[in-house]
Amino acid sequence: MKTRILIIDDQPDFSHWLKRALESQGYYQVCEENDPLDAVETARTFGPDLIVLDVMMPQMDGSEVASQFEREPLLAGIPILFLTALVGGREAPAGVCLSGGRTFLPKTVPLPKLIACIDRQTRELEVLSA
């Protein structure tokens, strides 16, 4: 069964590129949402295993969206990978920045590193639910 990933990003060009890049791997089913105000409803409908969430969006930032997920019983346990232009090589020399138990990746993260993070997050969830 394919891992279901929800991408929430206000930039349709980026989210569409990422969707195509992930789906081309053959292991993922990806849904994209470009309006953070609709993110919770899209997640309820799609039922993702993992969420890739932009941090800086004009209507609602990623932390606000994540807080909405945490208040929803059916969505609260879904792992979230934050993508942001605010984290770069200096802040995350290994390509990953951890803060407050959350994983932040630069938007410029190479696809293989993003896939490794996705796989690690979904494996950890499988272990916890077993």
N, CA, C and O atoms as a GROMACS GRO file, in nm:
protein
  520
    1MET      N    1   0.084  -0.118   0.000
    1MET     CA    2   0.000   0.000   0.000
    1MET      C    3   0.089   0.125   0.000
    1MET      O    4   0.190   0.130   0.070
    2LYS      N    5   0.053   0.223  -0.077
    2LYS     CA    6   0.132   0.346  -0.088
    2LYS      C    7   0.111   0.436   0.033
    2LYS      O    8   0.001   0.442   0.089
    3THR      N    9   0.218   0.505   0.072
    3THR     CA   10   0.210   0.604   0.178
    3THR      C   11   0.136   0.726   0.125
    3THR      O   12   0.168   0.777   0.018
    4ARG      N   13   0.038   0.771   0.200
    4ARG     CA   14  -0.044   0.886   0.160
    4ARG      C   15   0.014   1.013   0.221
    4ARG      O   16   0.026   1.025   0.343
    5ILE      N   17   0.051   1.107   0.134
    5ILE     CA   18   0.114   1.232   0.178
    5ILE      C   19   0.029   1.350   0.135
    5ILE      O   20  -0.013   1.360   0.020
    6LEU      N   21   0.004   1.439   0.230
    6LEU     CA   22  -0.066   1.564   0.202
    6LEU      C   23   0.036   1.677   0.204
    6LEU      O   24   0.104   1.698   0.305
    7ILE      N   25   0.046   1.750   0.094
    7ILE     CA   26   0.133   1.867   0.086
    7ILE      C   27   0.045   1.990   0.104
    7ILE      O   28  -0.053   2.008   0.033
    8ILE      N   29   0.081   2.074   0.200
    8ILE     CA   30   0.010   2.200   0.221
    8ILE      C   31   0.109   2.313   0.199
    8ILE      O   32   0.200   2.333   0.279
    9ASP      N   33   0.089   2.386   0.091
    9ASP     CA   34   0.180   2.494   0.054
    9ASP      C   35   0.103   2.593  -0.031
    9ASP      O   36   0.028   2.553  -0.120
   10ASP      N   37   0.120   2.721  -0.003
   10ASP     CA   38   0.045   2.822  -0.077
   10ASP      C   39   0.099   2.848  -0.217
   10ASP      O   40   0.041   2.925  -0.292
   11GLN      N   41   0.209   2.785  -0.253
   11GLN     CA   42   0.269   2.802  -0.386
   11GLN      C   43   0.235   2.680  -0.472
   11GLN      O   44   0.301   2.577  -0.460
   12PRO      N   45   0.136   2.692  -0.559
   12PRO     CA   46   0.094   2.577  -0.641
   12PRO      C   47   0.206   2.519  -0.727
   12PRO      O   48   0.212   2.398  -0.747
   13ASP      N   49   0.294   2.604  -0.779
   13ASP     CA   50   0.404   2.551  -0.861
   13ASP      C   51   0.492   2.457  -0.780
   13ASP      O   52   0.531   2.350  -0.828
   14PHE      N   53   0.523   2.497  -0.657
   14PHE     CA   54   0.608   2.413  -0.572
   14PHE      C   55   0.536   2.285  -0.532
   14PHE      O   56   0.592   2.176  -0.544
   15SER      N   57   0.412   2.296  -0.485
   15SER     CA   58   0.341   2.177  -0.439
   15SER      C   59   0.317   2.078  -0.553
   15SER      O   60   0.323   1.957  -0.533
   16HIS      N   61   0.290   2.131  -0.673
   16HIS     CA   62   0.269   2.042  -0.787
   16HIS      C   63   0.400   1.972  -0.826
   16HIS      O   64   0.400   1.853  -0.857
   17TRP      N   65   0.510   2.046  -0.824
   17TRP     CA   66   0.640   1.984  -0.854
   17TRP      C   67   0.670   1.874  -0.753
   17TRP      O   68   0.712   1.764  -0.791
   18LEU      N   69   0.649   1.904  -0.623
   18LEU     CA   70   0.679   1.806  -0.520
   18LEU      C   71   0.588   1.684  -0.532
   18LEU      O   72   0.633   1.571  -0.515
   19LYS      N   73   0.462   1.706  -0.561
   19LYS     CA   74   0.368   1.594  -0.582
   19LYS      C   75   0.417   1.502  -0.693
   19LYS      O   76   0.423   1.381  -0.676
   20ARG      N   77   0.451   1.561  -0.807
   20ARG     CA   78   0.500   1.481  -0.921
   20ARG      C   79   0.629   1.408  -0.886
   20ARG      O   80   0.646   1.291  -0.920
   21ALA      N   81   0.720   1.477  -0.817
   21ALA     CA   82   0.848   1.417  -0.782
   21ALA      C   83   0.829   1.298  -0.687
   21ALA      O   84   0.892   1.194  -0.704
   22LEU      N   85   0.742   1.313  -0.588
   22LEU     CA   86   0.717   1.204  -0.494
   22LEU      C   87   0.644   1.088  -0.561
   22LEU      O   88   0.680   0.972  -0.542
   23GLU      N   89   0.541   1.119  -0.637
   23GLU     CA   90   0.464   1.012  -0.702
   23GLU      C   91   0.548   0.936  -0.804
   23GLU      O   92   0.523   0.818  -0.829
   24SER      N   93   0.646   1.001  -0.864
   24SER     CA   94   0.731   0.933  -0.962
   24SER      C   95   0.815   0.823  -0.897
   24SER      O   96   0.867   0.736  -0.966
   25GLN      N   97   0.829   0.826  -0.764
   25GLN     CA   98   0.904   0.722  -0.693
   25GLN      C   99   0.827   0.590  -0.688
   25GLN      O  100   0.886   0.484  -0.672
   26GLY      N  101   0.693   0.599  -0.703
   26GLY     CA  102   0.611   0.479  -0.705
   26GLY      C  103   0.562   0.431  -0.568
   26GLY      O  104   0.488   0.333  -0.561
   27TYR      N  105   0.602   0.497  -0.461
   27TYR     CA  106   0.568   0.454  -0.326
   27TYR      C  107   0.465   0.543  -0.256
   27TYR      O  108   0.418   0.511  -0.147
   28TYR      N  109   0.431   0.654  -0.320
   28TYR     CA  110   0.350   0.755  -0.253
   28TYR      C  111   0.227   0.791  -0.334
   28TYR      O  112   0.231   0.798  -0.457
   29GLN      N  113   0.118   0.815  -0.262
   29GLN     CA  114  -0.001   0.877  -0.319
   29GLN      C  115  -0.007   1.015  -0.256
   29GLN      O  116  -0.009   1.027  -0.133
   30VAL      N  117  -0.010   1.120  -0.339
   30VAL     CA  118   0.007   1.255  -0.288
   30VAL      C  119  -0.114   1.341  -0.324
   30VAL      O  120  -0.165   1.337  -0.435
   31CYS      N  121  -0.158   1.420  -0.226
   31CYS     CA  122  -0.263   1.519  -0.245
   31CYS      C  123  -0.202   1.654  -0.209
   31CYS      O  124  -0.124   1.664  -0.114
   32GLU      N  125  -0.236   1.757  -0.285
   32GLU     CA  126  -0.184   1.890  -0.253
   32GLU      C  127  -0.298   1.984  -0.220
   32GLU      O  128  -0.405   1.979  -0.281
   33GLU      N  129  -0.274   2.070  -0.122
   33GLU     CA  130  -0.370   2.172  -0.081
   33GLU      C  131  -0.295   2.305  -0.077
   33GLU      O  132  -0.194   2.318  -0.008
   34ASN      N  133  -0.346   2.403  -0.151
   34ASN     CA  134  -0.279   2.532  -0.159
   34ASN      C  135  -0.344   2.641  -0.074
   34ASN      O  136  -0.295   2.753  -0.068
   35ASP      N  137  -0.454   2.607  -0.010
   35ASP     CA  138  -0.520   2.703   0.078
   35ASP      C  139  -0.515   2.649   0.221
   35ASP      O  140  -0.585   2.553   0.253
   36PRO      N  141  -0.432   2.709   0.308
   36PRO     CA  142  -0.421   2.656   0.443
   36PRO      C  143  -0.553   2.656   0.520
   36PRO      O  144  -0.570   2.579   0.615
   37LEU      N  145  -0.647   2.741   0.480
   37LEU     CA  146  -0.777   2.744   0.547
   37LEU      C  147  -0.858   2.618   0.519
   37LEU      O  148  -0.949   2.585   0.595
   38ASP      N  149  -0.826   2.548   0.411
   38ASP     CA  150  -0.896   2.424   0.375
   38ASP      C  151  -0.818   2.299   0.415
   38ASP      O  152  -0.862   2.187   0.387
   39ALA      N  153  -0.703   2.315   0.480
   39ALA     CA  154  -0.613   2.203   0.507
   39ALA      C  155  -0.676   2.095   0.594
   39ALA      O  156  -0.660   1.976   0.566
   40VAL      N  157  -0.746   2.133   0.698
   40VAL     CA  158  -0.805   2.034   0.788
   40VAL      C  159  -0.910   1.951   0.715
   40VAL      O  160  -0.912   1.829   0.728
   41GLU      N  161  -0.995   2.016   0.639
   41GLU     CA  162  -1.098   1.942   0.566
   41GLU      C  163  -1.035   1.850   0.461
   41GLU      O  164  -1.079   1.736   0.444
   42THR      N  165  -0.934   1.897   0.392
   42THR     CA  166  -0.865   1.814   0.294
   42THR      C  167  -0.802   1.693   0.362
   42THR      O  168  -0.808   1.582   0.310
   43ALA      N  169  -0.742   1.714   0.479
   43ALA     CA  170  -0.682   1.602   0.553
   43ALA      C  171  -0.787   1.502   0.597
   43ALA      O  172  -0.765   1.381   0.589
   44ARG      N  173  -0.901   1.550   0.643
   44ARG     CA  174  -1.009   1.459   0.683
   44ARG      C  175  -1.052   1.372   0.564
   44ARG      O  176  -1.073   1.252   0.579
   45THR      N  177  -1.064   1.434   0.449
   45THR     CA  178  -1.111   1.363   0.330
   45THR      C  179  -1.005   1.268   0.276
   45THR      O  180  -1.036   1.154   0.240
   46PHE      N  181  -0.881   1.312   0.270
   46PHE     CA  182  -0.773   1.234   0.208
   46PHE      C  183  -0.717   1.127   0.301
   46PHE      O  184  -0.679   1.019   0.256
   47GLY      N  185  -0.712   1.155   0.430
   47GLY     CA  186  -0.658   1.059   0.526
   47GLY      C  187  -0.509   1.033   0.509
   47GLY      O  188  -0.469   0.919   0.486
   48PRO      N  189  -0.424   1.137   0.521
   48PRO     CA  190  -0.282   1.119   0.498
   48PRO      C  191  -0.212   1.040   0.610
   48PRO      O  192  -0.255   1.038   0.725
   49ASP      N  193  -0.101   0.976   0.570
   49ASP     CA  194  -0.013   0.912   0.666
   49ASP      C  195   0.090   1.011   0.718
   49ASP      O  196   0.147   0.994   0.826
   50LEU      N  197   0.113   1.116   0.639
   50LEU     CA  198   0.213   1.217   0.672
   50LEU      C  199   0.176   1.348   0.603
   50LEU      O  200   0.116   1.347   0.495
   51ILE      N  201   0.211   1.460   0.667
   51ILE     CA  202   0.182   1.592   0.610
   51ILE      C  203   0.313   1.666   0.590
   51ILE      O  204   0.396   1.672   0.680
   52VAL      N  205   0.330   1.723   0.471
   52VAL     CA  206   0.442   1.812   0.441
   52VAL      C  207   0.382   1.952   0.440
   52VAL      O  208   0.298   1.984   0.357
   53LEU      N  209   0.426   2.035   0.534
   53LEU     CA  210   0.359   2.162   0.561
   53LEU      C  211   0.454   2.280   0.548
   53LEU      O  212   0.559   2.284   0.614
   54ASP      N  213   0.418   2.375   0.465
   54ASP     CA  214   0.493   2.499   0.451
   54ASP      C  215   0.477   2.580   0.580
   54ASP      O  216   0.371   2.578   0.642
   55VAL      N  217   0.582   2.650   0.619
   55VAL     CA  218   0.576   2.731   0.741
   55VAL      C  219   0.517   2.868   0.713
   55VAL      O  220   0.430   2.914   0.786
   56MET      N  221   0.564   2.934   0.608
   56MET     CA  222   0.522   3.072   0.583
   56MET      C  223   0.417   3.076   0.472
   56MET      O  224   0.446   3.055   0.355
   57MET      N  225   0.293   3.104   0.514
   57MET     CA  226   0.183   3.120   0.420
   57MET      C  227   0.107   3.245   0.460
   57MET      O  228   0.101   3.277   0.578
   58PRO      N  229   0.048   3.316   0.364
   58PRO     CA  230  -0.012   3.445   0.396
   58PRO      C  231  -0.137   3.441   0.483
   58PRO      O  232  -0.152   3.526   0.570
   59GLN      N  233  -0.225   3.346   0.463
   59GLN     CA  234  -0.351   3.345   0.537
   59GLN      C  235  -0.338   3.285   0.676
   59GLN      O  236  -0.405   3.328   0.770
   60MET      N  237  -0.252   3.184   0.688
   60MET     CA  238  -0.236   3.113   0.814
   60MET      C  239  -0.100   3.044   0.807
   60MET      O  240  -0.072   2.973   0.710
   61ASP      N  241  -0.016   3.064   0.908
   61ASP     CA  242   0.116   3.002   0.899
   61ASP      C  243   0.110   2.855   0.939
   61ASP      O  244   0.011   2.807   0.994
   62GLY      N  245   0.218   2.785   0.911
   62GLY     CA  246   0.223   2.641   0.933
   62GLY      C  247   0.199   2.600   1.077
   62GLY      O  248   0.138   2.496   1.102
   63SER      N  249   0.248   2.680   1.173
   63SER     CA  250   0.226   2.643   1.313
   63SER      C  251   0.078   2.650   1.349
   63SER      O  252   0.030   2.570   1.428
   64GLU      N  253   0.006   2.746   1.291
   64GLU     CA  254  -0.139   2.755   1.315
   64GLU      C  255  -0.212   2.636   1.254
   64GLU      O  256  -0.304   2.581   1.314
   65VAL      N  257  -0.170   2.597   1.134
   65VAL     CA  258  -0.231   2.481   1.069
   65VAL      C  259  -0.203   2.355   1.152
   65VAL      O  260  -0.293   2.275   1.176
   66ALA      N  261  -0.078   2.340   1.196
   66ALA     CA  262  -0.042   2.223   1.278
   66ALA      C  263  -0.123   2.220   1.407
   66ALA      O  264  -0.164   2.113   1.452
   67SER      N  265  -0.147   2.335   1.467
   67SER     CA  266  -0.229   2.342   1.589
   67SER      C  267  -0.371   2.294   1.563
   67SER      O  268  -0.432   2.229   1.647
   68GLN      N  269  -0.424   2.328   1.446
   68GLN     CA  270  -0.558   2.280   1.410
   68GLN      C  271  -0.561   2.128   1.401
   68GLN      O  272  -0.656   2.064   1.446
   69PHE      N  273  -0.456   2.071   1.341
   69PHE     CA  274  -0.449   1.924   1.331
   69PHE      C  275  -0.443   1.862   1.470
   69PHE      O  276  -0.508   1.760   1.495
   70GLU      N  277  -0.367   1.921   1.559
   70GLU     CA  278  -0.351   1.867   1.694
   70GLU      C  279  -0.482   1.868   1.772
   70GLU      O  280  -0.500   1.788   1.864
   71ARG      N  281  -0.573   1.957   1.738
   71ARG     CA  282  -0.703   1.964   1.807
   71ARG      C  283  -0.805   1.866   1.749
   71ARG      O  284  -0.912   1.845   1.807
   72GLU      N  285  -0.774   1.805   1.636
   72GLU     CA  286  -0.864   1.710   1.571
   72GLU      C  287  -0.826   1.568   1.610
   72GLU      O  288  -0.716   1.523   1.575
   73PRO      N  289  -0.912   1.495   1.681
   73PRO     CA  290  -0.876   1.360   1.725
   73PRO      C  291  -0.828   1.267   1.613
   73PRO      O  292  -0.735   1.189   1.634
   74LEU      N  293  -0.890   1.272   1.496
   74LEU     CA  294  -0.851   1.183   1.387
   74LEU      C  295  -0.722   1.226   1.317
   74LEU      O  296  -0.662   1.146   1.245
   75LEU      N  297  -0.678   1.348   1.337
   75LEU     CA  298  -0.561   1.400   1.266
   75LEU      C  299  -0.442   1.425   1.359
   75LEU      O  300  -0.330   1.445   1.312
   76ALA      N  301  -0.465   1.422   1.488
   76ALA     CA  302  -0.363   1.463   1.585
   76ALA      C  303  -0.234   1.381   1.578
   76ALA      O  304  -0.127   1.435   1.606
   77GLY      N  305  -0.241   1.256   1.544
   77GLY     CA  306  -0.122   1.172   1.544
   77GLY      C  307  -0.045   1.167   1.413
   77GLY      O  308   0.055   1.096   1.403
   78ILE      N  309  -0.089   1.241   1.314
   78ILE     CA  310  -0.023   1.237   1.183
   78ILE      C  311   0.108   1.315   1.191
   78ILE      O  312   0.108   1.432   1.230
   79PRO      N  313   0.220   1.252   1.153
   79PRO     CA  314   0.347   1.324   1.155
   79PRO      C  315   0.347   1.440   1.054
   79PRO      O  316   0.289   1.431   0.946
   80ILE      N  317   0.414   1.548   1.094
   80ILE     CA  318   0.425   1.666   1.007
   80ILE      C  319   0.571   1.697   0.985
   80ILE      O  320   0.650   1.707   1.079
   81LEU      N  321   0.607   1.713   0.858
   81LEU     CA  322   0.739   1.764   0.820
   81LEU      C  323   0.719   1.907   0.773
   81LEU      O  324   0.643   1.932   0.679
   82PHE      N  325   0.785   1.999   0.838
   82PHE     CA  326   0.774   2.139   0.799
   82PHE      C  327   0.879   2.171   0.694
   82PHE      O  328   0.997   2.138   0.710
   83LEU      N  329   0.836   2.235   0.587
   83LEU     CA  330   0.929   2.286   0.485
   83LEU      C  331   0.929   2.437   0.496
   83LEU      O  332   0.824   2.500   0.507
   84THR      N  333   1.047   2.496   0.494
   84THR     CA  334   1.054   2.640   0.510
   84THR      C  335   1.174   2.700   0.439
   84THR      O  336   1.280   2.638   0.428
   85ALA      N  337   1.154   2.821   0.393
   85ALA     CA  338   1.265   2.897   0.336
   85ALA      C  339   1.347   2.961   0.447
   85ALA      O  340   1.454   3.016   0.421
   86LEU      N  341   1.298   2.955   0.572
   86LEU     CA  342   1.368   3.015   0.686
   86LEU      C  343   1.486   2.932   0.736
   86LEU      O  344   1.573   2.983   0.805
   87VAL      N  345   1.488   2.804   0.701
   87VAL     CA  346   1.597   2.716   0.742
   87VAL      C  347   1.684   2.690   0.620
   87VAL      O  348   1.635   2.652   0.514
   88GLY      N  349   1.811   2.710   0.638
   88GLY     CA  350   1.906   2.686   0.528
   88GLY      C  351   2.023   2.605   0.578
   88GLY      O  352   2.017   2.544   0.684
   89GLY      N  353   2.130   2.605   0.500
   89GLY     CA  354   2.249   2.529   0.533
   89GLY      C  355   2.312   2.568   0.664
   89GLY      O  356   2.365   2.483   0.735
   90ARG      N  357   2.309   2.694   0.698
   90ARG     CA  358   2.371   2.741   0.823
   90ARG      C  359   2.295   2.688   0.946
   90ARG      O  360   2.357   2.644   1.043
   91GLU      N  361   2.161   2.693   0.940
   91GLU     CA  362   2.080   2.648   1.053
   91GLU      C  363   2.069   2.496   1.059
   91GLU      O  364   2.051   2.438   1.166
   92ALA      N  365   2.079   2.433   0.944
   92ALA     CA  366   2.063   2.288   0.938
   92ALA      C  367   2.173   2.228   0.850
   92ALA      O  368   2.146   2.187   0.737
   93PRO      N  369   2.295   2.223   0.901
   93PRO     CA  370   2.405   2.174   0.819
   93PRO      C  371   2.386   2.031   0.769
   93PRO      O  372   2.439   1.995   0.664
   94ALA      N  373   2.311   1.951   0.842
   94ALA     CA  374   2.283   1.814   0.798
   94ALA      C  375   2.160   1.809   0.709
   94ALA      O  376   2.119   1.702   0.665
   95GLY      N  377   2.098   1.925   0.682
   95GLY     CA  378   1.980   1.930   0.598
   95GLY      C  379   1.850   1.919   0.675
   95GLY      O  380   1.742   1.929   0.617
   96VAL      N  381   1.859   1.900   0.805
   96VAL     CA  382   1.741   1.884   0.889
   96VAL      C  383   1.762   1.967   1.016
   96VAL      O  384   1.871   1.969   1.072
   97CYS      N  385   1.657   2.033   1.058
   97CYS     CA  386   1.661   2.111   1.182
   97CYS      C  387   1.547   2.061   1.270
   97CYS      O  388   1.432   2.056   1.226
   98LEU      N  389   1.579   2.025   1.392
   98LEU     CA  390   1.476   1.981   1.486
   98LEU      C  391   1.453   2.092   1.586
   98LEU      O  392   1.547   2.149   1.640
   99SER      N  393   1.325   2.122   1.610
   99SER     CA  394   1.291   2.226   1.706
   99SER      C  395   1.159   2.190   1.772
   99SER      O  396   1.058   2.170   1.704
  100GLY      N  397   1.160   2.183   1.902
  100GLY     CA  398   1.036   2.152   1.974
  100GLY      C  399   0.975   2.020   1.934
  100GLY      O  400   0.853   2.006   1.934
  101GLY      N  401   1.058   1.922   1.902
  101GLY     CA  402   1.008   1.792   1.861
  101GLY      C  403   0.958   1.787   1.718
  101GLY      O  404   0.906   1.684   1.674
  102ARG      N  405   0.974   1.894   1.645
  102ARG     CA  406   0.928   1.902   1.506
  102ARG      C  407   1.048   1.897   1.411
  102ARG      O  408   1.158   1.940   1.446
  103THR      N  409   1.025   1.844   1.294
  103THR     CA  410   1.129   1.839   1.192
  103THR      C  411   1.106   1.950   1.091
  103THR      O  412   0.999   1.961   1.032
  104PHE      N  413   1.208   2.031   1.073
  104PHE     CA  414   1.205   2.140   0.976
  104PHE      C  415   1.310   2.112   0.870
  104PHE      O  416   1.425   2.081   0.900
  105LEU      N  417   1.268   2.123   0.745
  105LEU     CA  418   1.359   2.103   0.632
  105LEU      C  419   1.359   2.229   0.546
  105LEU      O  420   1.255   2.293   0.531
  106PRO      N  421   1.473   2.264   0.491
  106PRO     CA  422   1.473   2.377   0.399
  106PRO      C  423   1.396   2.341   0.272
  106PRO      O  424   1.397   2.225   0.230
  107LYS      N  425   1.330   2.437   0.213
  107LYS     CA  426   1.257   2.410   0.088
  107LYS      C  427   1.352   2.365  -0.022
  107LYS      O  428   1.309   2.305  -0.121
  108THR      N  429   1.479   2.394  -0.005
  108THR     CA  430   1.578   2.353  -0.104
  108THR      C  431   1.635   2.214  -0.077
  108THR      O  432   1.733   2.174  -0.139
  109VAL      N  433   1.574   2.141   0.017
  109VAL     CA  434   1.624   2.008   0.052
  109VAL      C  435   1.627   1.920  -0.073
  109VAL      O  436   1.531   1.919  -0.150
  110PRO      N  437   1.736   1.846  -0.094
  110PRO     CA  438   1.738   1.752  -0.207
  110PRO      C  439   1.629   1.645  -0.190
  110PRO      O  440   1.602   1.601  -0.078
  111LEU      N  441   1.570   1.606  -0.298
  111LEU     CA  442   1.460   1.509  -0.294
  111LEU      C  443   1.498   1.381  -0.219
  111LEU      O  444   1.418   1.334  -0.139
  112PRO      N  445   1.617   1.323  -0.240
  112PRO     CA  446   1.651   1.201  -0.164
  112PRO      C  447   1.649   1.221  -0.012
  112PRO      O  448   1.608   1.132   0.061
  113LYS      N  449   1.692   1.337   0.035
  113LYS     CA  450   1.691   1.364   0.179
  113LYS      C  451   1.547   1.380   0.229
  113LYS      O  452   1.514   1.333   0.339
  114LEU      N  453   1.461   1.445   0.150
  114LEU     CA  454   1.320   1.456   0.187
  114LEU      C  455   1.255   1.319   0.194
  114LEU      O  456   1.180   1.289   0.287
  115ILE      N  457   1.283   1.235   0.096
  115ILE     CA  458   1.227   1.100   0.094
  115ILE      C  459   1.276   1.021   0.215
  115ILE      O  460   1.198   0.947   0.276
  116ALA      N  461   1.403   1.037   0.251
  116ALA     CA  462   1.456   0.968   0.369
  116ALA      C  463   1.382   1.013   0.495
  116ALA      O  464   1.352   0.930   0.582
  117CYS      N  465   1.354   1.142   0.507
  117CYS     CA  466   1.279   1.193   0.622
  117CYS      C  467   1.136   1.140   0.623
  117CYS      O  468   1.084   1.102   0.728
  118ILE      N  469   1.073   1.138   0.507
  118ILE     CA  470   0.937   1.085   0.497
  118ILE      C  471   0.935   0.939   0.541
  118ILE      O  472   0.851   0.898   0.620
  119ASP      N  473   1.028   0.861   0.488
  119ASP     CA  474   1.032   0.718   0.522
  119ASP      C  475   1.060   0.697   0.670
  119ASP      O  476   1.000   0.608   0.732
  120ARG      N  477   1.150   0.775   0.728
  120ARG     CA  478   1.182   0.763   0.870
  120ARG      C  479   1.059   0.795   0.955
  120ARG      O  480   1.028   0.724   1.050
  121GLN      N  481   0.988   0.903   0.920
  121GLN     CA  482   0.868   0.942   0.997
  121GLN      C  483   0.760   0.835   0.988
  121GLN      O  484   0.697   0.804   1.089
  122THR      N  485   0.737   0.780   0.871
  122THR     CA  486   0.630   0.680   0.856
  122THR      C  487   0.670   0.548   0.922
  122THR      O  488   0.584   0.479   0.975
  123ARG      N  489   0.799   0.511   0.918
  123ARG     CA  490   0.844   0.390   0.989
  123ARG      C  491   0.825   0.405   1.140
  123ARG      O  492   0.781   0.312   1.207
  124GLU      N  493   0.859   0.522   1.193
  124GLU     CA  494   0.843   0.546   1.337
  124GLU      C  495   0.696   0.535   1.376
  124GLU      O  496   0.663   0.481   1.482
  125LEU      N  497   0.608   0.586   1.291
  125LEU     CA  498   0.465   0.576   1.319
  125LEU      C  499   0.419   0.431   1.318
  125LEU      O  500   0.338   0.391   1.402
  126GLU      N  501   0.469   0.352   1.223
  126GLU     CA  502   0.433   0.210   1.216
  126GLU      C  503   0.477   0.137   1.342
  126GLU      O  504   0.403   0.054   1.395
  127VAL      N  505   0.597   0.168   1.391
  127VAL     CA  506   0.647   0.103   1.513
  127VAL      C  507   0.560   0.139   1.632
  127VAL      O  508   0.528   0.053   1.714
  128LEU      N  509   0.522   0.266   1.643
  128LEU     CA  510   0.440   0.311   1.754
  128LEU      C  511   0.301   0.249   1.752
  128LEU      O  512   0.243   0.221   1.858
  129SER      N  513   0.247   0.226   1.633
  129SER     CA  514   0.111   0.174   1.624
  129SER      C  515   0.107   0.021   1.627
  129SER      O  516  -0.002  -0.037   1.633
  130ALA      N  517   0.223  -0.045   1.623
  130ALA     CA  518   0.226  -0.193   1.623
  130ALA      C  519   0.205  -0.249   1.762
  130ALA      O  520   0.205  -0.371   1.779
   0.00000   0.00000   0.00000
